[in-house]
Amino acid sequence: MYGWIWRHLPGNALIKAMLSLILALAVVYVLFQYVFPWAEPLLPFNDVTVDEGRAPTQ
């Protein structure tokens, strides 16, 4: 997959490296702004079970 992207980017190696960095930053931005907030209510991270009445044993 990365080879396919590299072959299809225009320019020499320096320009391809800069475009790859911009592409990676764009993917991270989209994940943090749209995908993770959408998926967060669907994940069970807040479903914890804790015994409130018991003292910790040592």
N, C-alpha and C positions, 0 to 999 in steps of 0.2 A: 504494500500500500504506500509506504513512504517513498519507495523507488518510483512508483507511478506518479506521485505528486511531484517529485523532484524532476522527473523527465518532462512534465507538462508545464512547469513554471518557465517563464521567458527569462532571457538574459544569461550572463555568465555566473560563475559560482558565487561571487560576492552578492550579486543581485538576488540570486536564488536563495541564499542564506538569509538575507534581509526579508524577502517575501515569506519565507518559511517562518521566521520569527513573528512577523505580523499576523500570519495565518494562525499560528499557535496562540498568540495573545487574543485574537478574535474568538477562538474557540473557548478559551478560558473565560472571557467576558460573557459570552452567551450562556455558558454553564452556570456561572455565578448569578447572573441577572435574571435568567428565565427558567432554566431546567431545575436547579436545586430548590428555589422557592416553590416551584410547582410540585416537586416530589416530596418535600419535607412533611406535609401533613399525611402523606401516605406511608411514611416510615414509622416503625414502632419505637423510636428512641425515647419517648416520654412514658412508655408503658413499663414502669419498674414496679417490682414487688418488694416492699420493705415491711418487716414486722415492727409496728409502732410500739407495742406494749412490752417487748423483751429488751432486757439490757444486754449489751455485748458480753460475751464470755471470753475469759483470757486463759 
